[in-house]
Amino acid sequence: MSMVDQFGTRRNMMPEFGAQEKAPGGSPVFRVVPGVPTATLAGQLPRRERWVFLLLDGRRTVADLARLTQRSELDVASTLTRFLQWGSIEPVTREQFRSLKDGRDAGSL
């Protein structure tokens, strides 16, 4: 399989990245899926992944997470991809992000 076909196939496997909402800075924002047992899951994660997971609040961008964890954006994005594949996190929609600016929590929608 050629490199172009391989990447095209991967893009088709994760269509949510194409439709994913972005924060005003252009970086995607994620939150933990409501109902996911955060403490239980965090306790099972390796330390590097646990820090990223616990910092997800529906407001922080990938760039924010990279800065706070002192990791590269690519490394953080890779960790977030795993969480997405597990179904533990979800992108914050534009409406949810706007409600955060109004003072409401993204998880309450």
DSSP file (Angstrom, degrees, kcal/mol; ACC not computed):
  #  RESIDUE AA STRUCTURE BP1 BP2  ACC     N-H-->O    O-->H-N    N-H-->O    O-->H-N    TCO  KAPPA ALPHA  PHI   PSI    X-CA   Y-CA   Z-CA
    1    1 A M              0   0    0      0, 0.0     2,-0.0     0, 0.0     0, 0.0   0.000 360.0 360.0 360.0 132.0    0.0    0.0    0.0
    2    2 A S     >  -     0   0    0      1,-0.1     4,-2.5     4,-0.0     5,-0.2  -0.288 360.0-110.7 -73.5 162.3    1.4    3.4   -1.0
    3    3 A M  H  > S+     0   0    0      1,-0.2     4,-2.3     2,-0.2     5,-0.2   0.880 118.7  52.2 -59.6 -40.0    1.9    6.1    1.6
    4    4 A V  H  > S+     0   0    0      1,-0.2     4,-2.4     2,-0.2    -1,-0.2   0.929 111.2  46.2 -64.4 -45.5   -0.9    8.2    0.0
    5    5 A D  H  > S+     0   0    0      1,-0.2     4,-2.5     2,-0.2    -2,-0.2   0.897 110.9  53.7 -63.7 -39.9   -3.4    5.3    0.2
    6    6 A Q  H  X S+     0   0    0     -4,-2.5     4,-2.0     1,-0.2    -2,-0.2   0.929 112.8  41.9 -61.3 -46.9   -2.3    4.5    3.8
    7    7 A F  H  X S+     0   0    0     -4,-2.3     4,-2.4     2,-0.2    -1,-0.2   0.876 113.2  53.4 -70.8 -36.6   -3.0    8.1    5.0
    8    8 A G  H  X S+     0   0    0     -4,-2.4     4,-1.7    -5,-0.2    -2,-0.2   0.902 109.7  48.9 -62.2 -40.8   -6.2    8.3    3.0
    9    9 A T  H  X S+     0   0    0     -4,-2.5     4,-1.3     2,-0.2    -2,-0.2   0.910 110.2  50.9 -64.6 -43.2   -7.4    5.1    4.6
   10   10 A R  H  X S+     0   0    0     -4,-2.0     4,-1.0     1,-0.2     3,-0.3   0.902 107.8  52.6 -63.1 -40.7   -6.6    6.4    8.1
   11   11 A R  H >< S+     0   0    0     -4,-2.4     3,-0.5     1,-0.2    -1,-0.2   0.897 108.6  50.8 -61.8 -38.7   -8.4    9.7    7.5
   12   12 A N  H 3< S+     0   0    0     -4,-1.7    -1,-0.2     1,-0.2    -2,-0.2   0.769 103.4  60.2 -70.4 -24.5  -11.5    7.7    6.5
   13   13 A M  H 3< S+     0   0    0     -4,-1.3    -1,-0.2    -3,-0.3    -2,-0.2   0.779 112.6  36.9 -72.6 -26.9  -11.3    5.6    9.7
   14   14 A M    X<  +     0   0    0     -4,-1.0     3,-1.5    -3,-0.5     4,-0.4  -0.591  64.9 160.9-126.6  70.1  -11.6    8.7   11.9
   15   15 A P  T >>  +     0   0    0      0, 0.0     4,-1.2     0, 0.0     3,-1.0   0.722  64.5  77.6 -65.5 -20.2  -14.1   11.0   10.2
   16   16 A E  H 3> S+     0   0    0      1,-0.3     4,-0.6     2,-0.2    -2,-0.0   0.779  85.6  62.7 -63.0 -23.1  -14.8   12.9   13.4
   17   17 A F  H <4 S+     0   0    0     -3,-1.5     3,-0.3     1,-0.2    -1,-0.3   0.857 100.8  51.9 -68.5 -32.9  -11.4   14.7   13.0
   18   18 A G  H <4 S+     0   0    0     -3,-1.0    -1,-0.2    -4,-0.4    -2,-0.2   0.856 118.3  35.9 -69.5 -34.1  -12.7   16.3    9.8
   19   19 A A  H  < S+     0   0    0     -4,-1.2    -1,-0.2     2,-0.0    -2,-0.2   0.363  89.2 130.3 -99.3   3.6  -15.9   17.6   11.4
   20   20 A Q     <  -     0   0    0     -4,-0.6     2,-0.1    -3,-0.3    73,-0.1  -0.306  57.6-122.3 -66.7 138.1  -14.3   18.4   14.8
   21   21 A E        -     0   0    0     71,-0.2     8,-0.6     8,-0.1     2,-0.4  -0.422  25.5-148.6 -75.7 154.2  -14.9   21.8   16.2
   22   22 A K  B     -A   28   0A   0      6,-0.2    75,-0.0    -2,-0.1    39,-0.0  -0.927  14.0-114.7-126.4 150.6  -12.0   24.1   17.1
   23   23 A A    >   -     0   0    0      4,-2.4     3,-2.7    -2,-0.4    71,-0.0  -0.259  47.8 -91.1 -70.5 167.8  -11.5   26.7   19.7
   24   24 A P  T 3  S+     0   0    0      0, 0.0    -1,-0.1     0, 0.0    -2,-0.0   0.807 128.5  59.1 -53.5 -30.8  -11.0   30.3   18.5
   25   25 A G  T 3  S-     0   0    0      2,-0.2    -2,-0.0     1,-0.1    -3,-0.0   0.552 120.1-109.2 -76.1  -6.8   -7.2   29.7   18.3
   26   26 A G  S <  S+     0   0    0     -3,-2.7    -1,-0.1     1,-0.3     0, 0.0   0.459  81.6 119.4  94.9   1.5   -7.8   26.9   15.8
   27   27 A S        -     0   0    0      1,-0.1    -4,-2.4    -5,-0.0    -1,-0.3  -0.842  67.8-108.9-103.3 137.4   -6.9   24.0   18.1
   28   28 A P  B     -A   22   0A   0      0, 0.0    34,-1.0     0, 0.0     2,-0.4  -0.232  27.0-148.8 -64.3 152.3   -9.4   21.3   19.0
   29   29 A V  B     -B   61   0B   0     -8,-0.6    63,-2.6    63,-0.3     2,-0.3  -0.966  15.2-172.0-122.8 138.6  -10.9   21.1   22.4
   30   30 A F  E     -C   91   0C   0     30,-0.7    28,-1.5    -2,-0.4    27,-0.3  -0.860   8.0-167.0-128.4 161.7  -12.0   17.9   24.1
   31   31 A R  E     -C   90   0C   0     59,-2.2    59,-2.4    -2,-0.3     2,-0.3  -0.955  36.0 -93.6-140.7 161.2  -13.9   16.8   27.2
   32   32 A V  E     -C   89   0C   0     -2,-0.3    57,-0.3    24,-0.3    56,-0.1  -0.571  51.3-104.8 -72.6 137.2  -14.4   13.5   29.1
   33   33 A V    >   -     0   0    0     55,-2.5     3,-2.1    -2,-0.3    -1,-0.1  -0.442  42.2-103.9 -63.5 130.2  -17.6   11.8   27.9
   34   34 A P  T 3  S+     0   0    0      0, 0.0    -1,-0.1     0, 0.0    74,-0.0  -0.305 107.7  29.4 -55.9 136.7  -20.3   12.2   30.6
   35   35 A G  T 3  S+     0   0    0      1,-0.3    -2,-0.1    -3,-0.1    -3,-0.0   0.233  83.6 129.2  96.2 -13.8  -20.7    8.9   32.5
   36   36 A V    <   -     0   0    0     -3,-2.1     2,-1.7    52,-0.1    -1,-0.3  -0.625  69.1-119.2 -74.2 128.1  -17.1    7.8   32.1
   37   37 A P     >  -     0   0    0      0, 0.0     4,-2.7     0, 0.0     5,-0.3  -0.500  35.3-174.1 -71.2  90.4  -15.7    6.8   35.5
   38   38 A T  H  > S+     0   0    0     -2,-1.7     4,-3.0     1,-0.2     5,-0.2   0.892  76.7  46.9 -55.9 -50.2  -12.9    9.4   35.5
   39   39 A A  H  > S+     0   0    0      1,-0.2     4,-1.9     2,-0.2    -1,-0.2   0.904 114.4  47.7 -63.6 -41.4  -11.1    8.3   38.7
   40   40 A T  H  > S+     0   0    0      2,-0.2     4,-0.7     1,-0.2    -2,-0.2   0.944 116.0  43.0 -64.8 -48.1  -11.2    4.6   37.8
   41   41 A L  H >X S+     0   0    0     -4,-2.7     3,-1.2     1,-0.2     4,-0.7   0.922 112.5  52.8 -65.0 -44.1   -9.9    5.2   34.3
   42   42 A A  H >< S+     0   0    0     -4,-3.0     3,-0.9    -5,-0.3    -1,-0.2   0.876 105.0  56.6 -59.9 -37.5   -7.2    7.7   35.4
   43   43 A G  H 3< S+     0   0    0     -4,-1.9    -1,-0.3     1,-0.2    -2,-0.2   0.712 107.2  49.2 -66.8 -20.1   -6.0    5.2   37.9
   44   44 A Q  H << S+     0   0    0     -3,-1.2    -1,-0.2    -4,-0.7    -2,-0.2   0.539  94.7  92.8 -95.3  -9.1   -5.4    2.7   35.2
   45   45 A L  S << S-     0   0    0     -3,-0.9     2,-0.0    -4,-0.7    -3,-0.0  -0.545  83.9-104.8 -87.8 149.2   -3.5    5.0   32.8
   46   46 A P    >>  -     0   0    0      0, 0.0     4,-2.7     0, 0.0     3,-0.5  -0.353  42.9-103.5 -62.1 155.3    0.3    5.4   32.7
   47   47 A R  H 3> S+     0   0    0      1,-0.2     4,-2.1     2,-0.2     5,-0.2   0.866 119.0  53.5 -52.7 -45.8    1.4    8.7   34.3
   48   48 A R  H 3> S+     0   0    0      1,-0.2     4,-1.0     2,-0.2    -1,-0.2   0.890 115.7  40.0 -60.9 -39.6    2.0   10.6   31.0
   49   49 A E  H <> S+     0   0    0     -3,-0.5     4,-2.6     2,-0.2    -1,-0.2   0.855 110.0  59.5 -76.5 -35.7   -1.5    9.8   29.8
   50   50 A R  H  X S+     0   0    0     -4,-2.7     4,-2.8     1,-0.2     5,-0.2   0.898 101.7  53.9 -60.1 -42.2   -3.1   10.3   33.2
   51   51 A W  H  X S+     0   0    0     -4,-2.1     4,-1.2     1,-0.2    -1,-0.2   0.923 111.3  45.3 -59.6 -44.5   -1.9   14.0   33.3
   52   52 A V  H >X S+     0   0    0     -4,-1.0     4,-0.7    -5,-0.2     3,-0.5   0.944 113.5  50.0 -63.8 -46.8   -3.5   14.7   29.9
   53   53 A F  H >< S+     0   0    0     -4,-2.6     3,-1.1     1,-0.2    -2,-0.2   0.912 110.5  48.5 -58.9 -45.6   -6.7   12.9   30.9
   54   54 A L  H 3< S+     0   0    0     -4,-2.8    -1,-0.2     1,-0.2    -2,-0.2   0.715 107.4  56.7 -71.2 -19.9   -7.1   14.8   34.2
   55   55 A L  H << S+     0   0    0     -4,-1.2     2,-0.5    -3,-0.5    -1,-0.2   0.568  78.3 110.3 -86.1  -9.4   -6.5   18.2   32.5
   56   56 A L    <<  +     0   0    0     -3,-1.1   -24,-0.3    -4,-0.7   -25,-0.1  -0.541  28.5 148.7 -70.8 119.1   -9.4   17.7   30.0
   57   57 A D        -     0   0    0     -2,-0.5    49,-0.4   -27,-0.3   -26,-0.2   0.287  67.8-101.7-134.3   8.1  -12.1   20.2   31.0
   58   58 A G  S    S+     0   0    0    -28,-1.5   -27,-0.2     2,-0.2    42,-0.1   0.487 114.0  66.3  82.6   0.8  -13.8   21.1   27.7
   59   59 A R  S    S+     0   0    0    -29,-0.2     2,-0.3     2,-0.1   -28,-0.1   0.623  74.7  90.5-121.8 -29.5  -11.9   24.5   27.6
   60   60 A R        -     0   0    0     -5,-0.2   -30,-0.7   -30,-0.2    -2,-0.2  -0.547  63.5-144.6 -81.3 133.8   -8.2   23.5   27.1
   61   61 A T  B  >  -B   29   0B   0     -2,-0.3     4,-2.5   -32,-0.2     5,-0.2  -0.337  31.8-100.9 -83.7 171.4   -6.9   23.3   23.6
   62   62 A V  H  > S+     0   0    0    -34,-1.0     4,-2.4     1,-0.2     5,-0.2   0.891 126.8  53.4 -59.4 -39.4   -4.2   20.8   22.5
   63   63 A A  H  > S+     0   0    0      2,-0.2     4,-2.3     1,-0.2    -1,-0.2   0.901 107.9  49.8 -63.3 -41.0   -1.7   23.6   22.7
   64   64 A D  H  > S+     0   0    0      2,-0.2     4,-2.7     1,-0.2    -2,-0.2   0.934 111.5  48.3 -61.9 -46.1   -2.8   24.3   26.3
   65   65 A L  H  X S+     0   0    0     -4,-2.5     4,-2.0     1,-0.2     6,-0.2   0.890 110.9  51.0 -62.5 -39.9   -2.4   20.6   27.3
   66   66 A A  H  X>S+     0   0    0     -4,-2.4     5,-2.0     2,-0.2     4,-0.9   0.919 112.3  46.6 -63.8 -43.4    1.0   20.5   25.6
   67   67 A R  H  <5S+     0   0    0     -4,-2.3     3,-0.4     1,-0.2    -2,-0.2   0.926 113.7  47.6 -64.9 -44.6    2.2   23.5   27.5
   68   68 A L  H  <5S+     0   0    0     -4,-2.7    -1,-0.2     1,-0.2    -2,-0.2   0.819 119.6  38.3 -68.1 -31.2    0.8   22.3   30.9
   69   69 A T  H  <5S-     0   0    0     -4,-2.0    -1,-0.2    -5,-0.2    -2,-0.2   0.482 105.5-125.6 -97.2  -3.6    2.3   18.8   30.5
   70   70 A Q  T  <5 +     0   0    0     -4,-0.9     2,-0.3    -3,-0.4    -3,-0.2   0.898  69.8 123.6  57.2  43.3    5.6   20.0   28.9
   71   71 A R      < -     0   0    0     -5,-2.0    -1,-0.2    -6,-0.2    -2,-0.1  -0.810  68.5 -91.4-123.7 166.8    5.0   17.7   25.9
   72   72 A S     >  -     0   0    0     -2,-0.3     4,-2.3     1,-0.1     5,-0.2  -0.413  31.6-119.1 -75.4 156.6    4.8   18.4   22.2
   73   73 A E  H  > S+     0   0    0      1,-0.2     4,-2.8     2,-0.2     5,-0.2   0.869 116.3  54.9 -62.0 -36.1    1.4   19.0   20.6
   74   74 A L  H  > S+     0   0    0      2,-0.2     4,-2.1     1,-0.2    -1,-0.2   0.908 107.8  48.7 -64.0 -41.9    2.0   15.9   18.5
   75   75 A D  H  > S+     0   0    0      2,-0.2     4,-1.8     1,-0.2    -2,-0.2   0.916 113.7  46.0 -64.4 -43.9    2.5   13.8   21.5
   76   76 A V  H  X S+     0   0    0     -4,-2.3     4,-2.7     1,-0.2    -2,-0.2   0.915 111.4  52.5 -64.7 -43.3   -0.6   15.2   23.2
   77   77 A A  H  X S+     0   0    0     -4,-2.8     4,-2.1     1,-0.2    -2,-0.2   0.872 107.3  52.9 -61.2 -37.1   -2.6   14.7   20.0
   78   78 A S  H  X S+     0   0    0     -4,-2.1     4,-1.7     2,-0.2    -1,-0.2   0.910 110.1  47.4 -63.9 -42.9   -1.5   11.1   19.9
   79   79 A T  H  X S+     0   0    0     -4,-1.8     4,-2.0     1,-0.2    -2,-0.2   0.916 111.4  50.8 -64.3 -43.5   -2.6   10.5   23.5
   80   80 A L  H  X S+     0   0    0     -4,-2.7     4,-2.5     1,-0.2    -2,-0.2   0.858 105.2  57.4 -63.3 -35.6   -6.0   12.2   22.7
   81   81 A T  H  X S+     0   0    0     -4,-2.1     4,-2.5     2,-0.2    -1,-0.2   0.914 105.8  49.7 -61.4 -42.9   -6.4   10.0   19.7
   82   82 A R  H  X S+     0   0    0     -4,-1.7     4,-1.9     2,-0.2    -2,-0.2   0.928 110.4  50.0 -60.7 -44.8   -6.1    6.9   21.9
   83   83 A F  H  X>S+     0   0    0     -4,-2.0     5,-2.2     1,-0.2     6,-0.8   0.894 110.5  50.4 -61.4 -39.7   -8.7    8.3   24.2
   84   84 A L  H ><5S+     0   0    0     -4,-2.5     3,-0.8     1,-0.2    -1,-0.2   0.918 108.9  51.2 -62.7 -43.9  -11.0    9.0   21.3
   85   85 A Q  H 3<5S+     0   0    0     -4,-2.5    -1,-0.2     1,-0.3    -2,-0.2   0.843 109.6  50.5 -63.4 -33.6  -10.6    5.5   20.0
   86   86 A W  H 3<5S-     0   0    0     -4,-1.9    -1,-0.3    -5,-0.2    -2,-0.2   0.641 112.4-121.7 -77.2 -14.7  -11.5    4.1   23.5
   87   87 A G  T <<5S+     0   0    0     -3,-0.8    -3,-0.2    -4,-0.8    -2,-0.1   0.680  78.6 121.3  81.0  18.5  -14.6    6.3   23.6
   88   88 A S  S   <S+     0   0    0     -5,-2.2   -55,-2.5    -6,-0.2     2,-0.3   0.729  71.5  30.9 -86.8 -24.3  -13.5    8.1   26.8
   89   89 A I  E     -C   32   0C   0     -6,-0.8   -57,-0.2   -57,-0.3    -2,-0.1  -0.854  63.1-164.0-130.3 166.2  -13.4   11.6   25.4
   90   90 A E  E     -C   31   0C   0    -59,-2.4   -59,-2.2    -2,-0.3     2,-0.1  -0.985  31.7 -96.3-146.0 154.1  -15.3   13.6   22.8
   91   91 A P  E     -C   30   0C   0      0, 0.0     2,-0.5     0, 0.0   -61,-0.3  -0.429  40.3-117.1 -68.3 147.3  -14.8   16.9   20.9
   92   92 A V        -     0   0    0    -63,-2.6   -63,-0.3   -71,-0.2   -71,-0.2  -0.746  31.7-130.3 -84.2 128.7  -16.5   19.9   22.4
   93   93 A T     >  -     0   0    0     -2,-0.5     4,-2.6     1,-0.1     5,-0.2  -0.287  21.9-106.8 -75.6 165.6  -19.0   21.3   19.9
   94   94 A R  H  > S+     0   0    0      1,-0.2     4,-2.3     2,-0.2     5,-0.2   0.887 121.1  50.8 -59.1 -41.1  -19.2   24.9   19.0
   95   95 A E  H  > S+     0   0    0      2,-0.2     4,-2.2     1,-0.2    -1,-0.2   0.907 111.0  48.2 -65.7 -41.5  -22.4   25.4   21.0
   96   96 A Q  H  > S+     0   0    0      2,-0.2     4,-1.5     1,-0.2    -2,-0.2   0.905 111.1  50.8 -64.6 -41.0  -20.8   23.8   24.1
   97   97 A F  H  X S+     0   0    0     -4,-2.6     4,-1.2     1,-0.2    -2,-0.2   0.906 110.1  49.9 -64.1 -40.8  -17.7   25.9   23.7
   98   98 A R  H  X S+     0   0    0     -4,-2.3     4,-1.0     1,-0.2     3,-0.3   0.893 106.7  55.0 -64.1 -39.3  -19.8   29.1   23.5
   99   99 A S  H  <>S+     0   0    0     -4,-2.2     5,-2.3     1,-0.2    -1,-0.2   0.823 101.8  58.7 -65.6 -28.8  -21.7   28.1   26.6
  100  100 A L  H ><5S+     0   0    0     -4,-1.5     3,-1.4     1,-0.2    -1,-0.2   0.879 101.5  54.0 -64.3 -37.0  -18.4   27.8   28.5
  101  101 A K  H 3<5S+     0   0    0     -4,-1.2    -1,-0.2    -3,-0.3    -2,-0.2   0.785 104.7  55.5 -67.6 -25.2  -17.8   31.4   27.6
  102  102 A D  T 3<5S-     0   0    0     -4,-1.0    -1,-0.3    -3,-0.2    -2,-0.2   0.434 127.5-100.1 -85.6  -0.3  -21.2   32.2   29.2
  103  103 A G  T < 5S+     0   0    0     -3,-1.4     2,-0.2     1,-0.4    -3,-0.2   0.454  82.8 123.2  99.9   1.0  -20.0   30.5   32.4
  104  104 A R      < -     0   0    0     -5,-2.3    -1,-0.4    -8,-0.1     2,-0.3  -0.646  65.0-107.7 -94.9 156.6  -21.7   27.1   32.1
  105  105 A D    >   -     0   0    0     -2,-0.2     3,-1.3     1,-0.1     4,-0.2  -0.596  16.2-134.8 -81.9 139.8  -19.8   23.8   32.2
  106  106 A A  G >  S+     0   0    0    -49,-0.4     3,-1.0     1,-0.3    -1,-0.1   0.799 105.1  59.5 -64.3 -29.4  -19.5   21.9   28.9
  107  107 A G  G 3  S+     0   0    0      1,-0.2    -1,-0.3   -50,-0.2   -49,-0.0   0.613  93.4  66.9 -75.4 -11.3  -20.4   18.6   30.7
  108  108 A S  G <         0   0    0     -3,-1.3    -1,-0.2     1,-0.2    -2,-0.2   0.469 360.0 360.0 -90.3  -1.2  -23.8   20.0   31.7
  109  109 A L    <         0   0    0     -3,-1.0    -1,-0.2    -4,-0.2    -2,-0.1   0.479 360.0 360.0 -86.6 360.0  -25.2   20.3   28.2
